[in-house]
Amino acid sequence: MLRQYELVELVKSYDPDADEDALNRAYVFAMKKHGAQLRESGDPYYSHPIEVAGILTKFKLDCSSIIAGLLHDTVEDTDTTIEEIQQLFGKQVAAIVDGVTKLAMIEQKSGSSKQAENFRKLLLAMSDDIRVLLIKLADRLHNMRTLHFCKPEKRARIAKETLDIYAPLAERIGMQEIKSELEEIAFAELHKEAHDSIVARLNFLREKDSNIVPKIIEQLQKDMEENGIKASVTGREKTPYSIWRKMQQKNASFEQLLDIMAFRICVEDIGTCYQALGVIHSKYHMIPRRFKDYISTPKPNGYKSIHTGVIGPENTRIEIQIRTFEMHEIAEKGVAAHWAYKQGQKVEGRNFRWMRELLEILEQAQNPEEFLENTKLEMYNDQVFCFTPKGDLIGLPINSTPVDFAYAVHSSVGDTCVGAKINGEIKPLRTVLQNGDQVEVLTSKAQHPSTEWERFVVTGKAKAAIRRYVRAHKRDQFIALGKDILDRQFKGEKLEFSEKALVNVMPNFEAESIDDIYAKVGEGLITGWDVLRAVYPAYKQSKLEKVVKAIKVPSLKNVLKKNKSKSEPLKIKGLVPGMAVHFAGCCHPLPGDRIVGIVTTGKGVAVHTIDCKVLEKFADEPERWLDIAWGDEAENEMHVGRLKIMLANEPGALADLSNLVARNNGNISNLNIVYRTVSYFELLVDVEVKDVKHLNDIIAALKASRVVSYVARSAQ
């Protein structure tokens, strides 16, 4: 553990103007506040924030960051307040500590959405000041270094979260050292056998070829000097985790990998980088498809370097990286290599393009889990680089399409995308883009995102935007449907229907707005009768309901009660086991509908919806009515719902219709063309569904289709 004077000297060594007094006070304050608290290792707890501060000094962070590192756990774990920190150490330190504290409080929550919610909070905090992320990464790194003191199940959870979230974030801001160490510790925890196997093979190679690395470095250095290039040549071994990931991605064995050893040539300026590349390529055979120029097209995290694979000295396949000394500093320390903090400036995370894209995904996601899924897509990607017609460079994940490209340009461009020209030729929207493609996006104000797009886009930003549109459009459909249902329900009972009355019953349905009530009715989560009774609690049921309620069949109930323990759960409650039953073809009742039974001669009981028009014929025959309801087993089977659909008369329209039904887990069991014109068909379609909600989902999806002009549940 760093002593007080050692920490101060470390900071002063790279920042002579650092506030020595504040550093000393923060060190003592952390020790006093954490007092006798212990870590799982048995060490004093205050050793943790001191080690975190020590990690931050390696990246030469400003004085405020070091102080915040010392204090980052005081508000969470002691009686310290943010106001107290602000009074003692200033507003800037307090804001950073507050950001880190909120993350820690979220981490303590339990439940499946904890990791996703934690990441969401982290993004919001670091969008205001990227130093929140730097401290959080240092905090996570020290916790990973002491991971072996935790219980096995806790170790696995922390290691997985580290690989999923913190290592990719470290890579995104260019913190290569932290990223590599986080990955290595997590890899050893989660995949111990694979880790140990790769380490053993690396050890064998070191012993076998112990002299080859120095020989290659010596030869490359000589090559540079002979061509008048002042350079520093070093060699490094790739980490076990990076080797393992490459084996997974390329489906290759350890022996098939070409770049287990990488050699770095650092020079003074960019021109010399390309001069050094010329020397290497003129002397050694280049390996095809192993050349990448990240100087002309940097990675999203600012990484710049030239990578090339060659058959190098000693006839060995090697990877060579060529960069300037400044590029090397940024490659190793990332955002911390910039001097903005040392000049006392605040760097907002939203200044980074990748951060802005993650914030857009956050705004469009329905819940934290969806956000986490889409941001993982955004962070884990090998890149292809494409150009706009103006020559602007767009970096995208491999296998991206023109739709991904359109959303990368701007959300509004993606939403209105109708086609694309790739290298001057019109291509389908699902075309996979290649490195160097020039892409021109064709747009139309009449266009909107299609559910089809989600099947081939790969970027998190595109997926989030498409889902948001579909979700909003589906809700609009449910609202319109629910409003229509309630209007007809109230009018049918000759009762006044007003939105003012709905405002008073919103708490009954956990609704925040009237539209929420409409949407729940349209989706089938609540019925029109539920809303009517909430608005008019004293209202007596309609004539049909009165008949149903008036019918008492004691003998049936007694039989049911008597046989309850002997029989299987009934699909329809209120019937004697074994009684013949069928669903009326006039209204096609589904689980979720309110139903009534009508005894028919020779056919048993016909099940109708409570609002079926046919029931009017039996209003004067109460002896034929049975009070029935759906049983627990009803939703385990498929039932037929009938839809009336107006479909465009054009090639592929019927295929689109059947595909939409299938994608929503329905099945068309019958189809009848009622009427046909030059421009459209009128269809009656029987669809197998689980319940009313399932049918309403299909109706909403069909309404969003371009080829469907009208769709509604049919009573024919």
Stockholm file with secondary structure:
# STOCKHOLM 1.0

chainA/1-716         MLRQYELVELVKSYDPDADEDALNRAYVFAMKKHGAQLRESGDPYYSHPIEVAGILTKFKLDCSSIIAGLLHDTVEDTDTTIEEIQQLFGKQVAAIVDGVTKLAMIEQKSGSSKQAENFRKLLLAMSDDIRVLLIKLADRLHNMRTLHFCKPEKRARIAKETLDIYAPLAERIGMQEIKSELEEIAFAELHKEAHDSIVARLNFLREKDSNIVPKIIEQLQKDMEENGIKASVTGREKTPYSIWRKMQQKNASFEQLLDIMAFRICVEDIGTCYQALGVIHSKYHMIPRRFKDYISTPKPNGYKSIHTGVIGPENTRIEIQIRTFEMHEIAEKGVAAHWAYKQGQKVEGRNFRWMRELLEILEQAQNPEEFLENTKLEMYNDQVFCFTPKGDLIGLPINSTPVDFAYAVHSSVGDTCVGAKINGEIKPLRTVLQNGDQVEVLTSKAQHPSTEWERFVVTGKAKAAIRRYVRAHKRDQFIALGKDILDRQFKGEKLEFSEKALVNVMPNFEAESIDDIYAKVGEGLITGWDVLRAVYPAYKQSKLEKVVKAIKVPSLKNVLKKNKSKSEPLKIKGLVPGMAVHFAGCCHPLPGDRIVGIVTTGKGVAVHTIDCKVLEKFADEPERWLDIAWGDEAENEMHVGRLKIMLANEPGALADLSNLVARNNGNISNLNIVYRTVSYFELLVDVEVKDVKHLNDIIAALKASRVVSYVARSAQ
#=GR chainA/1-716 SS CCCHHHHHHHHHHHCTTSCHHHHHHHHHHHHHHHTTCBCTTSSBTTHHHHHHHHHHHHTTCCHHHHHHHHHTTHHHHSSCCHHHHHHHHCHHHHHHHHHHHHHHHHHTCCSTTHHHHHHHHHHHHHHHCTHHHHHHHHHHHHHHHTGGGSCHHHHHHHHHHIIIIIHHHHHHTTCHHHHHHHHHHHHHHHSHHHHHHHHHHHHHHHHHTTTHHHHHHHHHHHHHHHTTCCCEEEEEECCHHHHHHHHHHHTCCGGGCSCSEEEEEEESSHHHHHHHHHHHHHHSEECTTCCEETTTSCCTTCCCCEEEEEECGGGCEEEEEEEEHHHHHHHHHGGGGSSTGGGTCCCCGGGSHHHHHHHHHHHHCSSHHHHHHHHHHHHSCCEEEEECTTCCEEEEETTCCHHHHHHHHCHHHHHTEEEEEETTEEECTTCCCCTTCBEEEEECTTCCCCGGGGGTCCCHHHHHHHHHHHHHHHHHHHHHHHHHHHHHHHHHTTCCCCHHHHHHHGGGGTCSSHHHHHHHHHHTSSCHHHHHHHHSTTCCCCHHHHHHHHCCCHHHHHHHHHHTTTSCCCSEETSCTTCCEEECTTTCCCTTSCEEEEEETTTEEEEEETTCGGGGGGTTCGGGEECCEECTTGGGSCEEEEEEEEEECSTTHHHHHHHHHHHTTCEEEEEEEEEECSSEEEEEEEEEESSHHHHHHHHHHHHTSTTEEEEEECCC
#=GC SS_cons         CCCHHHHHHHHHHHCTTSCHHHHHHHHHHHHHHHTTCBCTTSSBTTHHHHHHHHHHHHTTCCHHHHHHHHHTTHHHHSSCCHHHHHHHHCHHHHHHHHHHHHHHHHHTCCSTTHHHHHHHHHHHHHHHCTHHHHHHHHHHHHHHHTGGGSCHHHHHHHHHHIIIIIHHHHHHTTCHHHHHHHHHHHHHHHSHHHHHHHHHHHHHHHHHTTTHHHHHHHHHHHHHHHTTCCCEEEEEECCHHHHHHHHHHHTCCGGGCSCSEEEEEEESSHHHHHHHHHHHHHHSEECTTCCEETTTSCCTTCCCCEEEEEECGGGCEEEEEEEEHHHHHHHHHGGGGSSTGGGTCCCCGGGSHHHHHHHHHHHHCSSHHHHHHHHHHHHSCCEEEEECTTCCEEEEETTCCHHHHHHHHCHHHHHTEEEEEETTEEECTTCCCCTTCBEEEEECTTCCCCGGGGGTCCCHHHHHHHHHHHHHHHHHHHHHHHHHHHHHHHHHTTCCCCHHHHHHHGGGGTCSSHHHHHHHHHHTSSCHHHHHHHHSTTCCCCHHHHHHHHCCCHHHHHHHHHHTTTSCCCSEETSCTTCCEEECTTTCCCTTSCEEEEEETTTEEEEEETTCGGGGGGTTCGGGEECCEECTTGGGSCEEEEEEEEEECSTTHHHHHHHHHHHTTCEEEEEEEEEECSSEEEEEEEEEESSHHHHHHHHHHHHTSTTEEEEEECCC
//
